[in-house]
Amino acid sequence: MTTSESALAIGSKTQLFVDDGIVSTKCGVVRTLHPARKREQPVLRADRPWEGRRVYIYGSVYYDSGAGYFRMWYNTRLGRGQQHRAPGLRSRTGDIILYATSEDGVHWDKPDLGRHEFDGTVANNILLFDKHSPTIIIDADARAEQRYRLACWSWEEEKDGYWVGFSADGLDWRGYDGNPILLDDDEILEAVTVARHPNTGEYFGFHRRWGEVRGHIRRLVAVATSRDFTTWASHDVCLSPDELDDAWCQEPGQRTEFYGMSGFVYGDQFLGFLPVFDVIRDARGEMGMPASVAADGSSGLQAPAAISESGAEIDQAPWDGPIAAQLVYSRDGHNWQRFEDRSPIIPRGEPGSFDAGCILCSADRPIVVGDEVWHYYTAVNTMHGGPMPPKRISIGLAKWRLDGFVSLDAGHFGGVVETVPLQLGGERLEVNVDAGTGSLAVEVLSGAGEPLPGFAREDCQPILSDGVRQIVRWSGDARLPIGQTLRLRFHLQNAGLYSFRNHRAGTP
């Protein structure tokens, strides 16, 4: 017997089929990964002196409905020796957080903010010096001066670590007095994204860290959490390469690493875009990892670039290989799983394209724009270790249909998907399904699995079209009963089911 206490309360949140978390049984269906559709050209390039030769979206993008435009916080890395051009720049990495706006999300303006001097002028879009990988969290319930919350990596303090700040508008930032937090211990690295769970309010910070796996020191993904955004607890590694990741390796020193992760809440679960780095060559062998082996005594990834025979620094990373983004998922933010199909969710482009070599770290989360999901990512035209030039680093845009990362697909002979017992939050059922050449019908069952009167398969008006927000209807326009445990049974034929959601009648 299924009780209401044992049923999964889903409210009106989107339910995906990335895993079997809400699936009791399925038959005649296959789970299909849908790679992103990408724009053929970058949406943002480095074209200002203070951007150097690269721009990264290790940052955030929001649509500001009140202002009527998109807002982007992104960053660049100038490298060493640029302090004379920017009086406020102190660290040798030359990391700078920048700001841009756009009316359509494709064509971006870089406004003159007048906040920091560069080459003798403040006519630039510089927000913060010596900061990297910014995540912006907007908390509508916070005090006005703390409505915008920033978490990033900082190089400017006596010790490296997480840096958090607060702002009323996303432009003028005040740092937390206790910065930096989660200090660098030669294991934590500087790629940081942060997600806030909508149910608990808890913050999850996902960062790179070094760790030994099967005899190699590698980049891995770890998680930290906070209840108040200022006090953080570091946790163990949550994702590390397995033997399947290393199956391609042929030479000593070759290995797979995880370059970072954009972890975010989508619907009723966590998803993540994981840049998987196949290290085909390491110019330092196992060097450039902990501080003890860095050539100049510096820590971690910020060991110096390669040095030519003349002694000049070459703007070239010592680790070479391609990077593409795979899909990962979690139900609690701590325990992460690789999607069963490890082909890229954001694949590299064709040879000669702006993203042919690497899909580096990307925005902290995707955004929903109409009936699509948009995600901004860092694109590299060469492999990671390519020299600059010809290496170019820019920002691209990937798109999916709404909820369109994964579908459960049935063919001509049909398939059935049945959920676990659920507590629904409304009388209407909305599905995201491609049934343009087939059909979908939904049956509503009791918690024990018995069809409810009026909600049998033959009572359902079949859906025969492709759409992301299609209302399921039964005879007499019957509405789902609220307050009791139910199961949903989806009958598919030549159709792909992406998601469903449940809401009250009349609610958008």
C-alpha positions in Angstrom: 0.0 0.0 0.0 1.3 3.4 -1.0 0.7 6.2 1.5 0.8 10.0 0.9 3.9 10.1 3.1 5.8 7.8 0.8 4.7 9.6 -2.4 7.0 12.1 -4.1 5.6 15.6 -3.8 6.4 17.4 -7.1 4.3 20.5 -6.9 4.5 22.4 -10.2 8.2 21.8 -10.8 9.3 20.5 -14.2 10.0 16.8 -14.2 12.7 15.6 -16.6 13.7 12.1 -17.7 17.4 12.5 -17.4 17.4 9.6 -14.9 14.8 7.2 -13.4 14.2 9.3 -10.3 10.5 9.6 -11.0 10.2 6.4 -13.2 8.8 3.3 -11.7 8.8 1.2 -14.9 9.4 1.7 -18.6 9.1 -0.5 -21.6 9.7 0.0 -25.3 11.5 3.3 -24.9 15.1 4.5 -25.2 16.6 7.4 -23.4 18.1 9.9 -26.0 20.6 12.7 -25.4 20.0 15.8 -27.5 23.2 17.8 -28.2 22.9 21.6 -28.3 22.3 23.6 -31.4 25.0 26.2 -31.6 25.3 29.6 -33.3 27.9 29.4 -36.1 29.8 32.5 -34.7 30.6 33.7 -31.3 28.3 36.2 -29.6 31.2 37.9 -27.8 34.8 38.4 -28.8 37.8 40.1 -27.2 37.8 43.5 -29.0 38.9 45.9 -26.2 42.4 46.6 -25.0 41.5 45.5 -21.4 40.2 42.2 -22.7 43.5 41.1 -24.1 43.1 38.3 -26.5 40.4 36.3 -24.7 37.0 36.4 -23.0 35.5 33.7 -20.9 31.9 33.1 -19.7 33.0 31.7 -16.4 30.2 33.9 -15.3 26.4 34.6 -15.3 23.7 35.7 -17.7 20.3 37.0 -16.7 17.4 38.5 -18.5 16.3 41.6 -16.5 12.6 41.8 -17.2 12.3 45.2 -15.5 15.0 46.8 -17.7 14.1 44.8 -20.8 17.6 43.4 -21.6 20.0 40.7 -20.9 22.9 41.2 -18.5 26.2 39.3 -18.6 29.1 39.1 -16.1 32.1 37.6 -17.8 35.9 37.8 -17.4 39.2 37.9 -19.1 42.8 37.0 -18.2 45.5 39.5 -19.3 48.4 37.5 -17.9 51.4 38.9 -16.1 53.0 42.3 -16.6 49.9 44.4 -17.1 49.8 46.2 -13.8 51.2 49.4 -15.3 48.1 49.7 -17.5 45.6 49.2 -14.6 46.5 50.8 -11.3 44.1 48.6 -9.4 45.4 45.3 -10.8 47.7 43.5 -8.4 47.8 39.8 -9.1 50.0 38.4 -11.8 47.2 36.5 -13.5 45.6 39.7 -14.7 42.0 38.4 -14.1 39.3 41.0 -14.6 35.5 40.7 -14.3 33.6 42.6 -17.0 30.0 43.5 -17.8 27.9 43.6 -21.0 24.2 44.1 -21.9 22.1 43.0 -24.9 18.6 43.4 -26.1 18.4 40.1 -27.9 21.0 38.0 -26.1 23.1 37.7 -29.3 24.5 41.2 -30.0 26.2 42.6 -26.9 27.2 46.1 -25.8 30.1 46.8 -23.5 29.1 50.0 -21.6 31.5 52.6 -20.3 31.1 52.1 -16.5 33.7 54.6 -15.4 34.8 52.6 -12.4 38.4 51.6 -13.0 41.3 53.0 -14.9 42.9 51.2 -17.8 45.5 52.8 -20.2 44.7 56.2 -18.6 40.9 56.1 -19.0 37.9 54.9 -17.1 35.8 54.5 -20.3 35.6 50.8 -20.0 33.3 48.0 -18.7 35.6 46.8 -16.0 33.8 45.8 -12.7 36.5 44.1 -10.5 40.2 43.4 -10.7 41.9 40.2 -9.6 38.7 38.1 -9.6 37.8 35.1 -11.7 34.8 32.9 -12.4 32.0 35.1 -11.1 28.5 33.7 -10.3 25.8 36.2 -9.7 22.8 35.1 -7.4 19.8 37.4 -7.3 17.9 37.1 -4.0 14.6 39.0 -4.3 14.0 38.5 -0.6 17.2 40.0 0.6 17.8 43.6 1.8 18.1 46.0 -1.2 21.9 46.4 -0.7 22.3 42.6 -0.8 19.9 41.8 -3.6 22.8 40.8 -5.9 25.3 38.3 -4.5 28.6 37.5 -6.1 30.8 34.4 -5.5 34.0 34.1 -7.3 37.7 33.2 -7.0 40.0 35.9 -5.7 43.8 36.4 -6.2 44.1 39.7 -4.5 44.1 38.7 -0.8 47.1 37.4 1.1 45.8 34.0 0.4 43.7 32.8 -2.6 40.2 31.6 -2.0 36.5 32.1 -2.5 35.4 35.8 -2.4 31.8 36.9 -1.9 30.3 40.3 -2.3 27.0 42.1 -2.2 25.4 44.8 -4.4 22.1 46.6 -4.9 22.4 46.7 -8.7 25.0 44.2 -9.8 27.6 46.9 -10.6 28.8 48.4 -7.4 30.2 45.6 -5.1 31.1 45.5 -1.5 33.2 42.6 -0.4 32.4 40.5 2.7 34.7 41.5 5.6 35.6 37.9 6.2 37.1 37.3 2.7 38.7 35.2 1.4 36.9 32.0 2.5 37.7 28.4 1.6 41.4 29.4 1.3 43.6 27.8 -1.3 45.3 24.7 0.1 47.2 23.8 -3.1 44.2 21.6 -4.0 41.3 23.9 -4.6 41.4 25.6 -8.0 39.9 28.8 -9.2 36.9 27.7 -11.4 33.8 28.3 -9.3 30.0 28.2 -10.0 27.3 28.5 -7.4 23.7 27.3 -7.4 21.0 28.0 -4.8 18.4 25.3 -4.1 14.9 26.8 -4.3 13.4 24.6 -1.6 16.1 24.7 1.1 17.8 28.0 0.2 21.2 26.3 0.6 24.0 27.4 -1.6 26.2 24.9 -3.5 29.6 25.9 -4.8 31.2 23.7 -7.4 34.9 24.1 -7.9 37.9 22.3 -9.4 40.5 20.7 -7.2 43.6 18.5 -7.6 43.4 14.9 -6.7 45.2 11.6 -7.5 43.3 9.1 -9.5 44.9 5.9 -10.8 48.4 7.3 -10.5 47.8 10.7 -12.0 47.3 14.1 -10.3 44.2 15.4 -12.1 41.6 18.2 -12.1 38.4 16.9 -10.3 35.1 18.5 -9.2 34.3 19.1 -5.5 31.4 20.8 -3.8 31.1 23.3 -0.9 27.9 24.4 0.8 26.6 27.4 2.7 23.4 28.4 4.4 24.1 32.1 4.6 26.5 32.7 1.6 29.4 33.8 3.8 30.2 30.7 5.9 31.1 27.8 3.7 31.9 24.1 4.4 34.1 22.2 2.0 33.1 18.7 1.0 34.8 15.9 -0.8 35.2 15.4 -4.5 31.9 14.7 -6.2 33.0 13.8 -9.7 36.3 12.1 -10.8 37.2 10.3 -14.0 36.7 6.5 -14.1 38.4 3.8 -16.1 36.0 4.3 -19.1 37.2 8.0 -19.3 40.8 6.8 -19.7 40.0 4.0 -22.2 41.3 6.2 -25.1 44.8 6.7 -23.5 47.8 5.1 -25.4 50.9 6.9 -24.0 52.2 7.3 -20.5 50.9 10.5 -18.9 47.8 10.7 -21.0 44.6 11.0 -18.9 41.1 12.5 -18.6 40.4 15.4 -16.3 37.4 17.4 -15.4 38.0 21.1 -16.2 35.2 22.3 -13.9 31.5 22.1 -13.8 28.5 24.4 -14.2 26.1 22.9 -11.7 22.6 24.3 -11.5 19.0 23.5 -10.4 16.6 22.7 -13.3 13.1 21.7 -12.4 13.1 19.3 -9.5 16.8 18.3 -9.7 20.4 19.4 -10.3 22.0 19.2 -13.7 25.5 20.0 -14.7 27.6 20.6 -17.8 31.0 18.9 -17.3 33.9 19.9 -19.5 35.8 16.7 -20.0 39.5 17.3 -20.8 41.4 14.5 -22.7 45.0 15.4 -21.8 47.0 14.0 -24.8 50.2 15.8 -23.9 51.6 17.4 -20.7 54.7 19.5 -21.3 55.7 19.2 -17.6 54.8 15.5 -17.1 53.1 15.6 -13.7 54.4 19.1 -13.0 52.3 22.3 -12.7 50.1 20.7 -10.1 50.8 21.2 -6.4 52.9 24.3 -5.4 55.9 22.1 -4.5 56.5 21.3 -8.1 55.6 24.5 -9.9 58.6 25.9 -11.7 58.5 29.3 -9.9 57.1 28.2 -6.6 53.6 29.4 -7.5 50.5 27.3 -6.8 48.4 25.0 -8.9 47.2 26.0 -12.3 48.8 29.4 -12.2 52.3 28.0 -12.7 54.0 30.1 -15.5 53.3 29.5 -19.2 55.9 27.8 -21.3 59.3 29.6 -21.8 61.0 29.7 -25.1 64.8 29.1 -25.7 65.3 32.9 -25.6 63.7 33.1 -22.2 60.6 34.9 -23.3 57.2 33.8 -21.9 54.9 32.1 -24.4 51.2 32.5 -23.9 50.6 28.8 -24.1 49.3 26.3 -21.6 51.4 23.2 -20.9 48.5 20.8 -21.0 47.2 20.0 -24.4 44.1 18.2 -25.6 40.5 18.7 -26.6 37.6 19.5 -24.2 33.9 18.9 -24.7 31.0 19.2 -22.3 29.0 16.2 -21.0 25.8 16.0 -19.0 25.8 15.0 -15.3 22.9 15.0 -12.8 22.1 14.9 -9.1 19.1 14.8 -6.9 20.7 16.4 -3.8 23.7 18.5 -5.1 26.2 16.2 -3.3 25.9 12.9 -5.1 26.5 13.3 -8.8 26.1 10.8 -11.7 27.3 10.7 -15.2 24.6 10.6 -17.9 24.5 7.1 -19.4 25.4 8.5 -22.9 28.7 10.2 -22.5 28.6 11.8 -25.9 28.9 15.6 -25.6 25.8 17.7 -24.6 27.8 20.7 -26.0 30.0 19.2 -28.7 33.1 20.8 -30.3 32.7 22.4 -33.7 34.0 21.4 -37.0 37.7 21.9 -37.9 38.4 25.6 -38.5 35.4 26.7 -36.4 35.6 29.1 -33.4 34.9 26.2 -31.0 36.8 23.4 -32.8 39.2 22.7 -30.0 37.6 23.2 -26.6 34.3 23.8 -24.9 35.7 25.3 -21.7 33.8 26.1 -18.6 30.5 27.8 -19.2 27.9 30.1 -17.5 26.8 29.0 -14.1 23.4 28.1 -15.4 21.3 28.2 -18.6 18.3 30.5 -19.0 14.9 30.0 -20.5 14.1 32.3 -23.4 10.5 31.7 -24.7 10.3 28.0 -25.7 14.1 27.5 -25.7 16.9 27.0 -23.2 20.0 29.1 -23.9 23.4 28.5 -22.5 26.6 30.6 -23.0 29.9 28.8 -23.1 33.6 29.5 -23.5 34.9 28.4 -26.9 38.4 27.8 -28.1 39.4 27.3 -31.7 42.4 25.2 -30.9 43.1 22.5 -28.3 43.8 23.6 -24.8 47.6 23.9 -25.3 47.5 25.8 -28.6 49.7 29.0 -28.8 48.0 32.4 -28.7 47.8 33.4 -31.5 46.4 31.6 -33.5 44.5 30.4 -30.4 41.3 32.5 -29.8 39.0 32.3 -26.8 35.5 33.7 -27.3 31.9 33.2 -26.0 29.4 31.1 -27.9 25.7 30.4 -27.5 24.1 26.9 -27.3 20.4 26.2 -27.5 17.9 23.4 -26.9 14.1 23.3 -27.1 12.6 23.9 -23.6 13.6 21.0 -21.3 15.2 19.5 -24.3 18.3 17.8 -23.0 17.0 14.3 -22.9 13.9 12.4 -24.1 12.3 9.0 -23.7 11.6 7.8 -27.2 9.3 5.1 -28.5 9.0 3.7 -32.0 6.3 2.1 -34.2 5.6 -0.6 -31.7 5.0 1.8 -28.9 6.3 2.2 -25.4 5.1 2.9 -21.9 6.5 5.0 -19.0 5.0 4.8 -15.5 6.0 7.1 -12.7 6.5 6.4 -9.1 3.7 7.5 -6.7 3.3 11.2 -6.9 1.6 14.0 -4.9 0.5 16.5 -7.6 0.2 20.3 -7.1 -2.5 21.1 -9.5 -5.4 19.9 -11.7 -3.7 20.3 -15.1 -1.0 18.2 -16.7 1.3 19.7 -19.2 3.7 17.7 -21.4 6.7 18.5 -23.5 6.5 15.9 -26.3 7.3 15.5 -29.9 4.4 13.4 -31.3 4.3 15.1 -34.7 4.4 11.7 -36.4 2.9 9.6 -33.7 0.9 10.0 -30.5 0.9 10.3 -26.7 -1.9 9.3 -24.3 -1.7 9.6 -20.5 -3.4 7.3 -18.0 -3.9 8.3 -14.4 -3.6 5.6 -11.8 -4.1 5.3 -8.1 -1.0 4.9 -5.9 -1.6 1.2 -6.0 -1.6 1.2 -9.8 -5.3 1.0 -10.6 -6.8 3.2 -13.3 -8.9 6.0 -12.0 -12.5 6.3 -13.5 -12.5 8.8 -16.3 -8.7 8.8 -16.6 -8.1 5.6 -18.5 -6.1 5.5 -21.7 -9.3 5.4 -23.8 -10.5 8.6 -21.9 -7.5 10.6 -22.9 -7.6 12.8 -26.0 -4.3 11.7 -27.7 -1.7 14.4 -28.5 -0.6 14.2 -32.1 1.7 17.2 -32.4 5.1 18.5 -31.4 5.0 21.1 -28.6 6.8 22.1 -25.4 3.6 23.1 -23.5 0.7 20.8 -24.4 -2.2 20.3 -22.1 -3.4 16.7 -21.6 -7.2 16.4 -21.7 -9.6 13.6 -20.7 -13.2 13.2 -21.6 -15.4 15.9 -20.2 -12.4 18.0 -19.5 -11.8 16.1 -16.3 -9.3 17.6 -13.9 -6.7 15.7 -11.9 -7.7 15.1 -8.3 -5.5 17.0 -5.8 -4.6 15.6 -2.4 -4.3 12.0 -3.2 -1.4 9.8 -4.3 -1.4 9.2 -8.1 0.8 7.6 -10.8 1.0 8.7 -14.4 1.3 6.2 -17.2 2.5 7.6 -20.5 1.7 5.7 -23.7 4.0 6.7 -26.6 4.1 5.7 -30.2 6.6 7.2 -32.6 7.0 10.0 -30.1 9.6 11.5 -27.7 8.7 12.6 -24.2 10.9 15.3 -22.7 9.2 16.4 -19.5 5.9 17.1 -17.8 4.7 19.6 -15.2 1.6 20.0 -13.2 -0.2 23.2 -12.3 -3.5 24.7 -11.2 -6.0 25.5 -13.9 -5.6 29.1 -15.1 -2.0 29.3 -13.9 0.6 30.0 -16.6 
